[in-house]
Amino acid sequence: MRRCEKCRVNLTGHPVQCPLCGSETAPPGDVAGKTAGNNPPGPGGAAENLRSVTNAADPAAGDRESAGGDGRSYPYLPYAVPPHLKLIRLLQLGTIAAAAICVVINYALPSRGWWSLFVIAGTASFWLTFAIAMYKRHNIPKNLVWQTALISLLALGWDIFTGFRGWSVDYVIPVLCIGTMACLAVWARIKKLRTEDYLIYLILDSIFGILPALLLLLGIPHVNFPSTICIAVSIVSLSSLWLLEGNALWAEICRRLHI
């Protein structure tokens, strides 16, 4: 056991430096001797000398003093909530309050159906996409692919729930796929990523872009040109990957599939 005189704590083990302040530590006996020889006599100095000598004679007493009586070897540091987390919690509280107010108004003044359900569904959709964005924030390519899939499903669900007018398959899904492929290409250039760092995500998004071809074959979209542009961009993206990065593409596929 060693002691840091600057922090006035006893440290378990034999650390050369104090983990709190970085000062050099010494055995409790050495600290007690220095304190007894250097401190002038007086009420404060005598009490400090007596405490140091007591700690040197009974190391367990010093441990109990530095631990605060509850077994901790270091001072208690209260947990501080980060500012951004406080802001997120306030926003969550605000959206919950807004949804509750809308429900109360809708119930008190029933006019044209339960429009407050759209407010609740919109709030839930926003926080779901926000949670995925925060959870995957350290991997931007993966985040983009996840957001593309999630927002596409949410848009399709909203479209079906509101009578399926086709706006999700006409515009939202194709535009999302085109935008994600463009963002992946720009992000890779800006960050100078290696091919294998973003290759699998670009392949997945290109496959998402080919899916509108199935919708066109089934005759579901009412407006065809967004899906057609998305299919063309996906084909060009996959072709460029195969022609320019064929070896890296095959190596990455073999590594992912353990071939």
C-alpha positions, 0 to 999 in steps of 0.5 A: 500500500502507498499513499498520496499526500497531495490527495490525502488518500491511501492507494491499494497495491504499489502504484508509483504515481497517484491515479488522481493527480499524477504525483509520486506516492510513498509508503505511509511510514515515509509520509508520516515521518516527513509530516512529523518533521516538517509540520510546525507545532500547533492544533492543526499540525499536531492533529495532522501529525497524529493522523499520519502516525496513526495511518502509518501504525494502522494501515487499515485505518488509513484505508477506511479514512480514504475510502470514506467508510464504505470500502472505496479506495478513491473519492466518490465522484458524482455522475454528471449527465452530458449536456447533449444527453440532457438536451435529448431528454428534454426533446423527448419530454417535449415530444411526449407532452406535445403528443399528449396535448394533441390526444387531449385536444382530439378527444375533447374536440372530435371533428374528423377522426383521430388525427392525433394518431398521426402525431403519435406515429410521426413522433415514434418514427422520428425517434426510431430513426434518430435512435438508429442514427445515434447507435450507428453514428461511428460507422457512417456507411452502415448508418446510411444503409440502415437509414435507407432500409428503415425509412423505406419501410416506414414510408411504405407503412405510412403509405399503406396505412393512409390508403396506399396512394403510391408515393412511397414506391413512386418517389421515396424509395428510389430517391433514398437509394439514389441519395445513399449511393451518392453519399457513400461515394462522396464519403469514401472520397472525403475520408479516403476509405479503403475499398473494403471499408465501404464496399459491402455497404455500397453493394447492399445499397445497389441491390436496394436500388435494383428492387424498384425493377421488381415493382415496375414489373409488377406495375405498382408505381404510378410514376416510372421515371424515379424508379428507372433512374434508380435502376440505372444508377444501381447498374452503373454502380455495380458495373463500376465496382466489378470493372474497377475493383473486381479483385477487391470485390471478390476478396471482400465477398470471400472474406464475408462469406468465409469462402 
